[in-house]
Amino acid sequence: MLSYLLFSVTIGGIYALLSLALNLAWGGAGLVNLGLAGFFGIGAYATALATGAGAPLAIGLCVAMAAGVLAGLAITGLTLRLRDDYLAIVTLGFGEIVRLVALNERWLTNGADGMSGILAPGKAALGVVGFNQAWAGGVTLVVLLVWLLLRRLDQSPFGRALRAVREDQELAGFAGKPVLRLKYQAFALSAAVAALAGALYAHYQSYISPDHFQPLITIYIFLAVTAGGIGRPVGAVLGAYCVVAFLEATRFLAAVVPGIEAVQVAALREALVGLSLLLVLHLRPKGILPERIPPAPKAPS
Amino acid sequence: MVQTSLPADRASASRPGTAGGAESVLDVVDVTRRFFGMAALDGVGFSLPAGRITGLIGPNGAGKSTLLNVVSGLLRPDAGAVRFQGEDITGLKPHRLAARGLTRTFQIARGFPKMSVFQHLMLYGPRQPGERLLQAPMWSRTARDREAELAERALAIAGRLRLSPLLDAPVTALSGGQKKLVEIGRTLMAEPRMILLDEPMAGVNPSLGAEIAAHLQALNAEGISLCLVEHDMALIRQLCHHVVVMAEGRTLVTGSFEQVAANAEVQEAYLGRRH
């Protein structure tokens, strides 16, 4: 049971990182990124390949983030003229492309069998519980650091300029803001955070396959950011932990419903997730912790 | 300072560096812009004197808005050139123009819906080190100093425009007139050398209109050149030192309001030809 709780905390932390990534691109710059699972997958495969070739964990994480940045820059470059729904569709396609490449390029990714035996630091030395404790703590620490960094960005003039791009990119240009540069930077940083989440996931699970990077993850993360509050990093983190708690709770909830089979339990969980999204949007359309307008400093009297 | 009341002869109107003898701030030279084969601008050219208020008038469809969009960097001209303070700025992106001191306002007040009045003012501040991705999380000394400097200016400008009580209000909560004032305020934050105003009085009540006119004159007194597109002739007469009349994508006449108003071609363009 303890291991299960620690597992949930670690997965919650990984979801929190993904939510922070989405919140930066979507909540910050208004770039709808439905390809989040793709960046997540790129990070996971990048570190699996790098550490598989003998690199230590730190290098693997750096390679994953670098791969995320490159993919983010490429996607931004390809979608510069797209906004809103159109950008969403293209990024969704990107996520699927990553999954399909992972599925079919067997020489690189071992296809549907996935990559196993990925470096899992501490697993042998610490034992199961110790390993889970260490990773729950480590991932939570990474979430804390990334959250602090992104919160700082959010409150800085950079965040202000990014918001302007989100609200009206043409007007942001007239306000003197380099719209293109801001978009590239926000999207690339967002992709790097998502890739970091993927890398941590790969090392924690020590096994990845294309099945782990289904678009459903992206939907969960959108649910997390929407529930937590779009445009506010702490909201994204809170939303992610809530979603993981909810997903795990429905595991037990659905099991107590009498007379349904395991497959139906899984379907019922998905239905509950959909229902909860509807409820959140209906009851708190701006999320639990909505975006705030920072107050102006008082004039010296 | 302006001698010509004759129909603008292209050569003299597009001669750079001068506008009726005065130093020019903006030169539009033979600018053409077509939409699907239709020439909205058909070789328009004129020079605007520095430090003055110029009115850009003309009947509907004359190409005033297109010209404003070309000069402000929203549209690229098909041919011709635009020079600002003697330097070629043809086709430069709006944020580059803002950095050079050329900004614009919009006919329908535009804003960033989820940002407050204060944030709008701060946003327009130029040269912000905190906008760089690598500097932003560090919140360096220079970035903080610049932010404090801009905040001080923003508060002063808000006071001048009597927007102080509304600093934390989102712009969506403001009245149409207050939005116009925010637009003027944020444009000022950009430290402009020249402001292009697209119908600053459209949809504004007379008392606020007078207030806006007074603000514009005060800005001009500080040395900022203004160019306004406006249909209100009384306002043009009251504010503008210099008037450019456009018709059918070309410059028709330039001169003082009286010279322009007395011109037969202008009357014809506005009222139609007598048959």
Interface residues (C-beta under 8 A of the other chain):
Chain A: L149 R152 L153 S156 P157 F158 G159 R160 A161 R163 A164 E167 D168 E170 L171 A172 G173 F174 A175 G176 K177 P178 V179 Q185 L189 G231 E291 I293 P294 P295 A296 P297 A299
Chain B: S72 G73 L74 K93 P94 H95 A98 A99 T103 R104 F106 R110 G111 F112 P113 K114 M115 S116 F118 Q119 M122 L123 Y124 P126 Q128 P129 G130 E131 R132 L133 A136 P137 W139 A143 E147 A151 A154 L155 G159 S164 L167 D168 P170 R186 A190
